[in-house]
Amino acid sequence: MTARLIDGKAAALSLREQVRVAAGTFAQAAGRRPGLATVLVGEDPASAVYVRSKIKATGEAGLESFHHKLDDATSEEDLLSLVADLNADERVDGILVQLPLPTQIDAAKVIDAISPDKDVDGFHALNAGRLATGLDALVPCTPLGCLKLLRAELGDLSGKNAVVIGRSNIVGKPMAMLLIGESATVTVAHSRTADLPGVVRQADIVVAAVGRPEMVKADWIKPGATVIDVGINRVLTDDGKGRLVGDVAFSEVSQVAGAITPVPGGVGPMTIACLLRNTLVAAHRRAGLTVPQEL
Ligand SMILES: Nc1nc2c(c(=O)[nH]1)N[C@@H](CN(C=O)c1ccc(C(=O)N[C@@H](CCC(=O)O)C(=O)O)cc1)CN2
C-alpha cells in the first residue's frame, strides 16, 4: 500500500474529547447539560447498533440522553406526536430519528416536523437551504465528518477538483455544498454519469457515496488523489461470515491514491462524533451562547 491511511477513529475520538470539554463549559454557563433525544422505531438490527453507539457516545461526552424506543407498528401520527413533544421539551437540544423508518411512516414528513433548531441530523429543508446559501446551518453529520477529515489531511481545499459520487440528500448534495463553501471546484457524479471513470480520474478529491460495494477501481483514480469512502456495505465471504467493505476497492485503490479512508474505521466513526458536535452547537444557539470556534 502506498496511500496514507486517514484514521477516522482517531479523528473522531479527538472531536469527541473536544465536545466533552466544551459540554462541561456549556453546563457551567447554562446551568444544564446539552440534551440529545434519540428515536428508534422498529427492530432493524443495524439501526439498533448505531443508536446504541450514539447513546453511549452521548453519555461519554457528558451530554444528557433521552431515548425513545417505539415498536415496529408505530403509526406516523404517534411518531409525529412524539416529535412535537420533543420540539417543546426545553431539555432537548437535538432530536435524532434513526433512519430508515418502517414503510407506514413517511420519513420526509417526520424530518419536516423536527424543529430546524433541533435538527442535529441537518436533514430539514431549512437547514439544507441555509447550507446551500452559505448561512449558518446544522449540517448532516456524515458529510461534515468527511469535510473534517479532508481539512485535516489537505489543509486548504480551495481550487481542488473534487468529485462527489452520489447525489443523495443525506450525503452527496450536502457534501457538494460543503466543498463549494471551501472554494473547491465540485462535480456531482452518479450512476448515470457518462464516462464515470473518466470524470473521477480528473479529481484531486474523490468522495464515494454510491452504496455499491467496491465500485470505484484503481484505474479511476488520479495518482496521489485523496479518497474518502462513505460506503458501508456488508458482503458475504467464502467462509459465510461476511465483512464490511466500502464503495471503493480499497486494496487496489490504496496503491494509487495519496490518502484514503478505510472501511470500517474511516468516515463511520466521524458520523457519530459530528452528531455530538451538532448537538452542542444547537445547545449553544438555543441558549444564546457563542459556539466554540474549535468545533
Ligand atoms: N438519522 C440518521 N439515520 C442514519 C444515519 C444518520 O446520520 N442519521 N446514518 C446511517 C447510519 N449511521 C448513523 O446513524 C452510522 C453508520 C455507520 C457508523 C460507523 O461507525 N460504522 C463503522 C462500522 C460499524 C460496523 O461494524 O457495522 C465504521 O465505518 O467504522 C456510524 C453511524 C443510516 N441512518
Residues whose N, C-alpha, C, O or C-beta is under 5 A from the ligand:
A	BS01	LIG	Y50 V97 Q98 L99 P100 D121 C141 P264 G265 G266 G268 P269 T271
